[in-house]
Amino acid sequence: MGPEIDNKSATDASYIDESVSFPHVTAVATGWTLDFMFVSLCRHFKEGKHDEFNETLSTFETIYQCSSLKGRLHNEKAMICAFLARVVHGKKLDVLFEEDSCVMPLMSAAKIWSKLEDTVADESLFKNITILLIVQSVAVCMEKGQRSSASSALKWFENNHGFPQNLGVKLSTIVTQKETYHPFLLSFSFSRLLETVQSYLDAYLEKNPSDYLLKAATKTVQSSQNMEGLEDTVTRDNSLSETANELKLHRKKKENAAGLRTKRKLLSTKITDVWKPDSCKKPLVSLRRMSKSELSRMISEKSMVCFEKSMDSSENKEKTKKRKPPQKWTPQLDKYLTDGVKRHGQGKWSRILLDYDFEGRSGTMLKDRWRVLMRAHKVG
């Protein structure tokens, strides 16, 4: 029976190889993989996982270079990924995406966004994101104290992109008067830009599902988890049965040898402090008589093991003590914190973290620092 099945499988394999173009199969599989990377990028963008986003983007770029990918949708998704990359780095003015060093990330994003108009079903959504990109291109420069860069951004939009005249006048006035926290800038914040772009991605993925490989992988994982659960149950039952048998066998041996064993205790069974090299002797009960040399050897081996464990523990404690000293809060960081609270309100630490670089600090650290500033009467 076995050989017949093997022959049938071999026949099927040869039939598939001969009837289907392998380059065509490769193109389809590569397209699925690219789609999976695209969905992953959208997910990382939505969750704010920038490291994972950058790693996935690198993989996407590599796959996109394949000559077999020539579809319109593939090019469209590549354009969207390029747009997202620029938005993710929107607050990093030193990151360049264009040959012109004056073009900052959000300016470059606006340039690509204008080419994605056909992918947006809602015209108002397209206009909102356009305005947000223009406003934030200026606002980010103002937040960094680079008023000249903000003016340059406005001129660039006038010459290369174009925008409503009233918007240009309003932004020019804000830049001239150095109103970093003007209500207009606050209403078109960076966090609002991220939320609006996420709405666009949700609508795009609903219209262009790219989840074939994602669904297939999800089913495989669910299936494997169910199988693992079944295997764990069987293994657990077998283990219980084996343990019961071992206990019975041990009990019988114990009963049979009860009259033959020596019960002399060679060391105290009192449990001592195992962290002290001088008193780390664990309970040791011999079931037979030992020679003096054998006993001496066992005691020295036990003492050495305990001593080594003690030394390892001491080293670990020393490592624990040598913690990285807490970073000091600089006047600049305090200013970021104060400005962030003015902009978003007290308690909106996660939003404040998005707008400023706090050198790796968490929302809890921001909250604690704010309390310190309040107690020192440095803030209201």
PLY file of the C-alpha trace (Angstrom):
ply
format ascii 1.0
element vertex 380
property float x
property float y
property float z
element edge 379
property int vertex1
property int vertex2
end_header
0.00 0.00 0.00
2.86 2.34 0.91
4.63 2.20 -2.49
1.36 2.93 -4.28
0.89 6.13 -2.25
4.49 7.17 -2.89
4.08 6.59 -6.63
0.87 8.60 -6.67
2.55 11.51 -4.87
5.45 11.44 -7.30
3.02 11.41 -10.24
1.10 14.38 -8.82
4.34 16.29 -8.27
5.52 15.72 -11.82
2.08 16.69 -13.15
2.19 19.98 -11.25
5.73 20.73 -12.39
4.86 20.14 -16.04
1.49 21.89 -16.17
2.30 25.10 -14.27
4.98 27.67 -15.03
7.28 27.80 -12.02
8.19 31.49 -12.61
4.45 32.20 -12.50
4.16 30.31 -9.20
7.14 32.26 -7.88
5.55 35.57 -8.87
2.31 34.70 -7.05
4.14 33.56 -3.89
6.36 36.65 -3.94
3.27 38.84 -4.29
1.72 37.19 -1.24
4.92 37.77 0.71
5.02 41.43 -0.31
1.38 41.80 0.75
2.20 40.29 4.14
5.06 42.76 4.60
2.71 45.60 3.61
0.07 44.57 6.16
2.81 44.20 8.79
4.09 47.71 8.03
0.59 49.15 8.43
0.21 47.31 11.73
3.57 48.54 13.09
2.70 52.09 12.01
-0.62 51.91 13.82
0.97 50.53 17.00
3.84 53.02 16.93
6.51 50.29 16.84
9.19 52.18 14.94
12.00 49.62 15.24
9.79 46.83 13.88
8.53 49.22 11.19
12.07 49.96 9.98
13.03 46.26 9.94
9.91 45.31 7.97
10.43 48.21 5.57
13.93 46.93 4.80
12.50 43.48 3.99
9.72 45.03 1.88
12.28 46.99 -0.17
14.31 43.85 -0.85
11.29 41.83 -2.00
9.99 44.72 -4.10
13.16 44.58 -6.21
12.07 41.20 -7.65
11.53 41.48 -11.40
8.41 39.27 -11.20
6.48 42.01 -9.37
5.05 44.28 -12.03
1.45 44.84 -10.92
-0.11 48.26 -10.39
-1.12 47.38 -6.84
2.44 46.42 -5.94
3.71 49.81 -7.12
0.89 51.51 -5.26
1.72 49.72 -2.00
5.40 50.57 -2.41
4.41 54.24 -2.75
2.27 54.03 0.41
5.17 52.44 2.32
7.47 55.26 1.20
4.86 57.76 2.41
4.55 56.03 5.81
8.33 55.96 6.24
8.48 59.73 5.87
5.62 60.29 8.31
7.25 57.99 10.89
10.43 60.11 10.72
8.47 63.36 10.48
9.94 64.88 13.63
13.54 64.06 12.71
14.63 67.02 10.64
18.09 65.60 10.03
16.71 62.53 8.19
16.89 62.96 4.41
14.70 61.28 1.80
15.50 63.63 -1.09
18.70 64.78 -2.79
17.82 68.32 -1.76
18.92 68.59 1.90
16.35 71.34 2.47
13.47 68.91 1.95
12.53 67.55 5.37
10.65 64.24 5.89
7.11 65.66 6.05
7.75 67.83 3.00
8.83 64.71 1.11
5.74 62.91 2.46
3.50 65.65 1.06
5.19 65.23 -2.32
4.37 61.50 -2.37
0.89 62.03 -0.92
-0.07 64.16 -3.92
0.61 61.09 -6.11
-1.64 58.88 -3.96
-4.82 60.88 -4.51
-6.36 58.09 -6.62
-6.03 55.67 -3.68
-8.22 57.82 -1.42
-11.96 57.29 -1.76
-12.88 60.18 0.54
-11.87 63.52 -0.97
-12.14 65.32 2.37
-9.73 62.79 3.92
-7.19 63.53 1.20
-7.48 67.28 1.80
-7.22 66.87 5.59
-4.00 64.88 5.35
-2.59 67.40 2.85
-3.25 70.29 5.25
-1.88 68.32 8.22
1.35 67.60 6.34
1.82 71.26 5.42
1.02 72.55 8.91
3.21 69.97 10.65
6.11 70.63 8.28
6.11 74.15 9.72
5.12 73.23 13.30
7.92 70.69 13.77
10.50 73.31 12.76
8.98 75.80 15.20
9.06 73.24 18.03
12.75 72.62 17.36
13.42 76.36 17.45
14.30 76.47 13.74
12.24 79.42 12.49
14.36 79.80 9.35
13.63 76.16 8.43
9.91 76.82 8.96
10.11 79.78 6.55
12.01 77.65 4.03
9.34 74.95 4.27
6.62 77.49 3.48
8.52 78.78 0.45
9.10 75.22 -0.76
5.37 74.46 -0.61
4.58 77.68 -2.47
7.01 76.81 -5.27
6.64 73.03 -5.52
3.35 71.96 -4.07
0.87 74.75 -3.80
-1.72 75.21 -1.07
-4.71 77.43 -0.25
-3.69 81.09 0.00
-5.41 81.63 3.35
-3.44 78.70 4.80
-0.17 80.19 3.57
-0.98 83.61 5.05
-1.94 82.11 8.41
1.22 80.01 8.65
3.44 82.92 7.56
1.97 85.07 10.33
2.54 82.34 12.91
6.17 81.91 11.84
6.83 85.67 11.82
5.37 86.09 15.30
7.15 82.95 16.58
3.92 81.51 17.99
5.07 77.93 18.48
1.90 76.97 20.36
-0.63 78.86 18.31
-4.11 77.23 18.59
-4.10 76.61 14.84
-0.91 74.53 15.07
-2.29 72.67 18.09
-5.50 71.80 16.26
-3.48 70.25 13.40
-1.08 68.35 15.68
1.31 65.55 14.80
-0.78 63.03 16.76
-3.81 64.04 14.71
-1.77 63.49 11.54
-0.93 59.94 12.67
-4.57 59.20 13.51
-5.79 60.52 10.15
-3.20 58.49 8.22
-4.33 55.41 10.15
-7.90 56.08 9.01
-6.64 56.20 5.43
-4.81 52.86 5.86
-7.91 51.20 7.34
-10.00 52.34 4.37
-7.34 51.26 1.86
-6.94 47.77 3.37
-10.70 47.32 3.44
-10.84 48.07 -0.28
-7.61 46.19 -1.13
-7.29 43.21 1.25
-3.69 42.03 1.40
-4.16 39.36 4.02
-4.10 36.03 2.15
-0.78 34.92 3.64
-1.68 36.46 7.00
-4.89 34.41 7.20
-3.12 31.23 6.08
-0.38 31.70 8.68
-2.96 32.47 11.37
-4.84 29.23 10.63
-1.58 27.27 10.76
-0.65 28.77 14.13
-4.13 28.10 15.54
-4.01 24.52 14.28
-0.55 23.93 15.77
-1.67 25.40 19.10
-4.63 23.00 19.19
-2.32 20.07 18.41
0.12 21.18 21.09
-2.72 21.35 23.59
-3.78 17.80 22.69
-0.19 16.54 22.93
0.24 18.25 26.29
-2.89 16.51 27.62
-1.70 13.09 26.45
1.79 13.69 27.82
0.37 14.85 31.15
-1.81 11.73 31.45
1.14 9.48 30.62
3.33 11.29 33.13
0.74 10.85 35.88
0.47 7.13 35.10
4.26 6.71 35.10
4.57 8.63 38.37
1.96 6.42 40.04
3.78 3.27 38.90
7.11 4.62 40.14
5.60 5.40 43.55
4.23 1.86 43.84
7.59 0.34 42.88
9.45 2.61 45.30
7.06 1.68 48.12
7.60 -2.03 47.52
11.38 -1.64 47.50
11.19 0.38 50.69
9.11 -2.30 52.41
11.39 -5.15 51.24
14.60 -3.45 52.34
13.31 -1.99 55.62
15.22 -4.45 57.80
18.48 -4.28 55.83
19.20 -0.53 55.67
21.44 1.41 57.99
19.76 4.62 59.17
22.83 6.32 60.54
22.90 10.04 59.69
26.39 11.14 58.79
25.56 14.88 58.74
22.89 16.94 60.42
19.64 17.24 58.44
19.07 20.72 59.82
18.75 23.14 56.88
21.36 25.88 57.08
21.92 29.11 55.19
23.10 27.99 51.74
24.41 31.47 50.90
27.18 31.21 53.52
30.19 29.15 52.44
30.88 28.14 56.05
27.45 26.65 56.66
26.15 25.37 53.33
26.03 21.70 54.18
22.73 20.34 52.79
20.95 17.39 54.45
22.87 14.22 53.62
21.58 10.81 54.67
23.53 7.69 53.81
21.74 4.43 53.14
24.93 2.44 53.60
28.10 2.66 55.61
30.92 4.73 54.18
34.64 4.73 54.70
36.27 7.77 56.28
37.98 8.72 52.99
34.70 8.44 51.04
32.87 10.52 53.61
35.61 13.16 53.58
35.50 13.35 49.77
31.71 13.81 49.71
31.82 16.56 52.31
34.54 18.47 50.45
32.65 18.16 47.12
29.44 19.44 48.68
31.27 22.33 50.32
32.96 23.27 47.02
29.64 23.29 45.10
28.01 25.49 47.74
31.02 27.80 47.76
30.84 28.22 43.96
27.12 28.96 44.16
27.81 31.52 46.86
30.46 33.22 44.71
28.07 33.34 41.71
25.41 34.88 43.92
27.84 37.51 45.22
28.83 38.42 41.65
25.18 38.75 40.66
24.55 41.05 43.62
27.52 43.20 42.63
26.17 43.42 39.07
22.77 44.41 40.40
24.31 47.15 42.50
26.15 48.63 39.50
23.07 50.07 37.90
23.19 52.81 35.35
22.88 56.13 37.18
19.62 57.96 36.40
19.90 60.53 33.66
19.62 64.12 34.81
16.76 66.30 33.66
18.18 69.18 31.68
16.51 72.60 31.40
15.75 71.74 27.76
13.90 68.55 28.77
11.97 70.51 31.43
11.01 72.99 28.73
9.80 70.16 26.47
7.73 68.81 29.37
6.24 72.20 30.22
5.46 72.93 26.57
3.93 69.48 26.16
1.60 69.96 29.13
0.58 73.37 27.79
-0.17 71.78 24.46
-1.87 68.53 25.42
-2.79 68.99 29.07
-1.56 67.31 32.25
-1.73 63.52 32.15
-1.38 63.19 28.35
2.14 61.81 28.72
1.97 59.41 25.76
1.02 62.24 23.40
3.78 64.45 24.80
6.29 61.65 24.18
5.29 61.63 20.50
6.02 65.35 20.10
9.40 65.61 21.82
12.60 63.63 22.25
12.90 62.81 25.97
15.98 60.60 25.49
14.29 57.27 26.17
12.17 58.34 29.14
8.74 56.81 29.74
5.39 58.40 30.46
5.75 57.49 34.15
9.08 59.35 34.28
7.41 62.41 32.77
4.65 62.25 35.38
7.17 61.96 38.24
9.21 64.90 36.89
6.07 67.01 36.58
5.29 66.36 40.26
8.83 67.42 41.19
8.44 70.66 39.22
5.08 71.33 40.88
6.49 70.78 44.36
9.35 73.15 43.53
6.74 75.70 42.34
8.45 75.88 38.95
5.15 75.21 37.18
1.60 76.18 37.95
0 1
1 2
2 3
3 4
4 5
5 6
6 7
7 8
8 9
9 10
10 11
11 12
12 13
13 14
14 15
15 16
16 17
17 18
18 19
19 20
20 21
21 22
22 23
23 24
24 25
25 26
26 27
27 28
28 29
29 30
30 31
31 32
32 33
33 34
34 35
35 36
36 37
37 38
38 39
39 40
40 41
41 42
42 43
43 44
44 45
45 46
46 47
47 48
48 49
49 50
50 51
51 52
52 53
53 54
54 55
55 56
56 57
57 58
58 59
59 60
60 61
61 62
62 63
63 64
64 65
65 66
66 67
67 68
68 69
69 70
70 71
71 72
72 73
73 74
74 75
75 76
76 77
77 78
78 79
79 80
80 81
81 82
82 83
83 84
84 85
85 86
86 87
87 88
88 89
89 90
90 91
91 92
92 93
93 94
94 95
95 96
96 97
97 98
98 99
99 100
100 101
101 102
102 103
103 104
104 105
105 106
106 107
107 108
108 109
109 110
110 111
111 112
112 113
113 114
114 115
115 116
116 117
117 118
118 119
119 120
120 121
121 122
122 123
123 124
124 125
125 126
126 127
127 128
128 129
129 130
130 131
131 132
132 133
133 134
134 135
135 136
136 137
137 138
138 139
139 140
140 141
141 142
142 143
143 144
144 145
145 146
146 147
147 148
148 149
149 150
150 151
151 152
152 153
153 154
154 155
155 156
156 157
157 158
158 159
159 160
160 161
161 162
162 163
163 164
164 165
165 166
166 167
167 168
168 169
169 170
170 171
171 172
172 173
173 174
174 175
175 176
176 177
177 178
178 179
179 180
180 181
181 182
182 183
183 184
184 185
185 186
186 187
187 188
188 189
189 190
190 191
191 192
192 193
193 194
194 195
195 196
196 197
197 198
198 199
199 200
200 201
201 202
202 203
203 204
204 205
205 206
206 207
207 208
208 209
209 210
210 211
211 212
212 213
213 214
214 215
215 216
216 217
217 218
218 219
219 220
220 221
221 222
222 223
223 224
224 225
225 226
226 227
227 228
228 229
229 230
230 231
231 232
232 233
233 234
234 235
235 236
236 237
237 238
238 239
239 240
240 241
241 242
242 243
243 244
244 245
245 246
246 247
247 248
248 249
249 250
250 251
251 252
252 253
253 254
254 255
255 256
256 257
257 258
258 259
259 260
260 261
261 262
262 263
263 264
264 265
265 266
266 267
267 268
268 269
269 270
270 271
271 272
272 273
273 274
274 275
275 276
276 277
277 278
278 279
279 280
280 281
281 282
282 283
283 284
284 285
285 286
286 287
287 288
288 289
289 290
290 291
291 292
292 293
293 294
294 295
295 296
296 297
297 298
298 299
299 300
300 301
301 302
302 303
303 304
304 305
305 306
306 307
307 308
308 309
309 310
310 311
311 312
312 313
313 314
314 315
315 316
316 317
317 318
318 319
319 320
320 321
321 322
322 323
323 324
324 325
325 326
326 327
327 328
328 329
329 330
330 331
331 332
332 333
333 334
334 335
335 336
336 337
337 338
338 339
339 340
340 341
341 342
342 343
343 344
344 345
345 346
346 347
347 348
348 349
349 350
350 351
351 352
352 353
353 354
354 355
355 356
356 357
357 358
358 359
359 360
360 361
361 362
362 363
363 364
364 365
365 366
366 367
367 368
368 369
369 370
370 371
371 372
372 373
373 374
374 375
375 376
376 377
377 378
378 379
